[in-house]
Amino acid sequence: MKIDLLKYKDHFSESKFWEKLGSYAKKAGVKAVYAALLGYFVLKSPDVPVEDKAKVYGALGYFILPLDLLPDMIPVVGYADDLSALVYALHAVWKNVTPEIELQAKDKLREWFGDDINPSDLFNGE
């Protein structure tokens, strides 16, 4: 099943993003949070083309919605569709993920999860 992420881009807002990510960080898991943070920092980069930002806005808008294909309230699997949407968008825009963006995302992860986050345990755009 393919999700049309662009229809969710209007649901993205910076305040809703940080609210959702902060409240569900540990439930969603480190990889989902890392994917969301990479997307967020891609959006903040002035060098990213508008077309690529639109894909990320769509994925983050989908992530923010509480009632999507698999509602977030369902333990464990509720975030599977969110992570899939985020990974799909990141794959499409991976050429824009610079070492600086990765560092910003990892720094925020360490802020929330502590210094015991192992960067080698996170996906590397593969």
Secondary structure, 3 states (H helix, E strand, C coil): CCCCHHHHHHHCCHHHHHHHHHHHHHHHCHHHHHHHHHHHHHHHCCCCCHHHHHHHHHHHHHHHCCCCCCCCCCCCHHHHHHHHHHHHHHHHHHHHCCHHHHHHHHHHHHHHHCCCCCHHHCCCCC
